[in-house]
C-alpha cells in the first residue's frame, strides 16, 4: 500500500501521548500497523503548558510508532480538547430573492458564511459548525434542503468554539516535532466515531470520555450531534485524592488506582488490605481497599454529577434510548458503569474502539485508552473520502462546462475572447487561521 493510504492519529493527552498508524484493508476495516505511546509531560487538562517538554514527548511517541509500523511518519491528524472548548446553539436564516429557483449549495454556503460572522469573546474562534436541522418556510426537520423551493432558508446549528492561543500552542508543538498537521479534530467527536454505532447515534446516546485531565461529553440524537461539553476534571484528580488521602507518593497512588481501584466502596470488604513499600527503608504502609474505593467513589461521583447536569441541560435527557457509553482511561475503573447508572439513572456500557477495526487487531489496542487516537485515524479516512468526492464533483463540473462551451461555440463571435470562470475558493477554516498565526510568528 502507498503511504497516501496510511493515516496517523496523534492523541496529545494529559497523561499520555499516543501515535497510531492505520490503514484500511480490502473489507473497509482499519488495520493498526503500530502504536507509539509515551508519558505526556507538558500538558495540563488537555492544554499545552510547556512547549519543549510536549515536543519531546511527541517525538518519542512518533519514533516508537515508526519502529513498530515500519512507516516514516510525516503527516498527522491531531485531536484538540481542554477546558477552553465551548459549544453553543445558534439559529440562522437567509431570505432568497429567486424563489422560483431550487435551493442550491450556494444558499447553504451563504447561510454558513453568516454563522461565521457571529460575535465571540476576544481570543476565541469557531472550530466547527454542525448543522442540526434545516427549516424551509417554517417547515422543520429537513436534513438536506438542496432541490427544494422556498423564500426563507434557516437552520439550527451546534457551534463549537475554542481559544486560538491553545490551538496555536498545539500546532507549534507538532511543527517543532518535525511533523505536518493534516487537520485538527475535536477529541470527543473522534472518540465517538471510534466507539459508537450509527444505531446508537440515531437512538440517542451520550459519549463520556474520561481522560487524565478532562472529561469530554458528546450527545447524539437522530444521528446528529446535539450537545458537547468539557468538564475540567479527570483521572488525575482521583490520583491526587488518593495521594493525599493515603499519604503516599503520586506514582504509588496511580498504581493503586489502576490495579486495585474501584468506583463502588460497597464492592470491597473491610479486611482487604494492600501493602505499599515504604520510602528509603521505612516500614511498608497498609491501605484498606475499602477506604481506597471510598476516596475514588467520592470524586468519581462528583464528576458523574457534572455529566448528569450537562445531560439535563441539553434538553435530551428523556430521548437518549441508548443511554451512556463510557470510554477513555477512566472507563477502565472497576464498577464505573454501575456507579454511572446509579448517579444518572441511565443504562451504561463501556465503549471499546473496535467498531471499525479489523479482526486481526490485538486486544490491547482495543482498549478504551486508545479511543481518541483510533478515532483520529477514522476521521482521517473520512476526510480523504470527502476530498476524493469533491475532486470527482469538480471534475464532472469542469467536463460539463467544456461540453457546454463546445456546444455554444458556433454562437460566439470569432473575435470575442472566451469567458474565464474563476475556480471556487475554499472557505478558510479554523485550522487555516491557526496555520497563518503560526507562520506569522516564525
Buried (B, 14 or more C-beta within 10 A) or exposed (E): EEEEEBBBBBBBBBBBBBBBBBBBEEEEBBBBBBBBBBEBBBBBBBBBEBBEBBBBBBBBBBBBBBEBBEBEBEBBBBBBBBBBBBBEEEEBEBEBEEEEEEBBEEBBEBBBEEBEEBEEEEEBBBBBBBBBBBBBEEEEEBEEBEEBEBEBBBBBBBBBBBBBBBBBBBBBBBBBBEBEBBBBBBBBBBBBBBBBBEEBBBBBBBBBBBBBBBBBBBBBBBEBBBBBBBBBBBBBBBBBBBBEBBEBEEEBBBBBBEEBBBBBBEBBEEEBEBEBEEEEEEEEBEBBBBBBBBBBBEBBBBBBEBBBEBBEEBEBBEEBBBBBBBBBBBBBBBBBBBBBBBBBEBBBBBBBBBBBBBEEBEEEBBBBBBBBBBBBBBBBBEBBEEEEEEEEEEEEEEEEEEEEEEEEEEEEEEEEEEEEEEEEEEEEBBBEBBBEBBEEEE
